[in-house]
């Protein structure tokens, strides 16, 4: 008998989770298409800039240590 009660409460917990998740998603202020595209462009630009900066630093440190170690 205890097994059925536990299984039923697990099902209720899962269904409650999805119900609450759906309720929370309905409260979200979703961006417009224009905002989403603009923010995506900002993210891509920052990624490119950070990649260039980190790549440059990597190259500088590689050359520095290569000269320091004489290889």
Secondary structure, 3 states (H helix, E strand, C coil): CHHHHHHHHHHHHHHHHHHHHHHHHHHCCCCCHHHHHHHHHHHHHHHHHHHHHHHHHHHHHHHHHHHHHCC
